[in-house]
Amino acid sequence: MGGRVPRLVRAVPVLVGVALGVALLPASPALAHNSLTGSNPANGAKVATAPAAVELRFLAKLDPGRTKITVTGPDNIPAAGGEPTFSGSRVRVPFAPGAAGLYIVDYQLPSSDGHPVKGEVRFTLTTGTAAAPPSVSPSASPTPSPTPTSAAPESPSATPVAAGTDDAGRGWLWAAAGGLVLLAALAAGLFLRRRRSIRP
């Protein structure tokens, strides 16, 4: 009986040392690092209907002041429609969908060992709005100056007949008429002479 008590007394320091050693051991990665356990949409998913918000679920409670969430779409265009809301180990980010394509949700949060935990969730939106073309303000086109139109040529008026030409024409007519009268007179004279010569 007396031998057992010294053995127990000697065993106490050993048990205390083991307990202290276990307490001083570094925390395992599962306890030191907060990790992603799921998301909606799921990583790698293809969705035809855009969700109202993107949700991430983690192993431990999140610190809103030290947790960063970003959502980007095609051409690295931001697709977060508002500030994230936290509920324990979950965070929801309003989703503002744009063009169809790949969307990336990046997250960064602290861990108990001081090393930040980073990661991303990728999903593809199969339908979306068409990408808007870049707006280019059209430069004011110069107003074309009116082309001077050449004055329409005046319609030529009737060329006045020169007085000399008119007089010459009339003289020719009178000469022709006089010639006809003369010929008629000669013919009549010949006719009368022949008639006289025929009489007995």
LUMDO-606636 format. One record per residue (C-alpha): x, y, z; residue in three letters. Coordinates in steps of 0.02 Angstrom, whole numbers, plus 50000, padded with zeros to 5 digits. Each point is the difference from the previous one (the first is absolute). Layout:
% LUMDO-606636
XYZALA ...
//
This chain:
% LUMDO-606636
500005000050000MET 501405011950048GLY 500904996349834GLY 498565005349892ARG 499915017950065VAL 501805004449954PRO 499684993049825ARG 498485011049978LEU 500965015050065VAL 501384996849876ARG 498724997949858ALA 499205017150029VAL 501415010249923PRO 499984988749847VAL 498135002349974LEU 500165018850022VAL 501415000549872GLY 498974990249874VAL 498515011550023ALA 501085015449978LEU 500814992649845GLY 498314996549920VAL 499395017550041ALA 501575007949926LEU 499934990149837LEU 499635010849847PRO 498204999649944ALA 499614988349858SER 499655007749826PRO 498174995950017ALA 499895011150154LEU 501235013349943ALA 499285003449827HIS 498215004449958ASN 499564991649835SER 498615000449872LEU 498724986150018THR 498795004549859GLY 499265013449889SER 498485004549899ASN 500244999149852PRO 501184985550026ALA 501795001149939ASN 500064995249815GLY 498105001049978ALA 499135005949842LYS 498415009750034VAL 498735006749877ALA 499075010950125THR 501055012650096ALA 499804998750190PRO 499495015250100ALA 501564997950109ALA 501584989750010VAL 500194990550165GLU 501604993050077LEU 500014988150149ARG 501524997650113PHE 500564988450138LEU 500025013450137ALA 499215016650038LYS 500575014549890LEU 500665016850054ASP 499065013049893PRO 501335013250029GLY 501414989049934ARG 499134989849866THR 500095005849819LYS 498874993549861ILE 500055005749817THR 498984994149852VAL 500575003149821THR 499274994949833GLY 500614999049820PRO 501345012749954ASP 500335002350187ASN 498425010650022ILE 499405001350183PRO 498404990150028ALA 499645003350185ALA 498355008950020GLY 500315006150178GLY 500914997250164GLU 500174982250069PRO 498924994750147THR 500664988050132PHE 499104986950102SER 501164989650108GLY 501054989549881SER 499035005649845ARG 500155015449890VAL 498845005749860ARG 500465012449864VAL 498635007749889PRO 500304994549820PHE 499885012149854ALA 500114989149845PRO 500655006749836GLY 500514990849842ALA 499994981249991ALA 501674992350045GLY 501154995650145LEU 499755008150170TYR 501304999150138ILE 499675002450187VAL 501615004050092ASP 500074999150190TYR 501325004250129GLN 499794997750187LEU 501154999250153PRO 500494984350094SER 500504996950180SER 501824997549955ASP 500115016949913GLY 500094993549821HIS 498585006149887PRO 498944987049917VAL 499715003649815LYS 498994991049868GLY 498725001749862GLU 498394992649935VAL 499694999449813ARG 498344997749911PHE 499375003249824THR 498455009949957LEU 499354992749837THR 498765014049965THR 500195018550029GLY 499885017249928THR 500975004049844ALA 501575009850030ALA 499715018049966ALA 501115008049873PRO 501065014350061PRO 499095016549984SER 500885011849881VAL 499315017549988SER 499835003749815PRO 501005015049948SER 498995014049930ALA 500094998249814SER 500315016649913PRO 498485006949915THR 500354999349815PRO 499995017049922SER 498715001749864PRO 500744996749830THR 499805015549894PRO 498884995849858THR 500445007749835SER 498695011649935ALA 498904991749873ALA 500425006549828PRO 498725011849938GLU 498934992849865SER 500575008049841PRO 498735012249938SER 499535000449819ALA 501465007349907THR 499405016449929PRO 500095000549814VAL 501115014049940ALA 499095013749910ALA 501114998049849GLY 499644981449989THR 498135003350011ASP 500105013249865ASP 501034988449890ALA 498704986350017GLY 498615011849954ARG 500995006649851GLY 500244982449937TRP 498134996950011LEU 499635015949903TRP 501304995449868ALA 499234982849979ALA 498275007449986ALA 500625012749871GLY 500824986149900GLY 498384990249998LEU 499035015349942VAL 501295003049864LEU 499914982049941LEU 498115000849999ALA 500075015949898ALA 501224992349874LEU 498924984549985ALA 498465010649971ALA 500915010449868GLY 500594984349909LEU 498274992850006PHE 499225015749926LEU 501325001349864ARG 499744982049948ARG 498145002649997ARG 500165015149887ARG 501134990749882SER 498734986049983ILE 498585011649949ARG 499665001349806PRO 
//
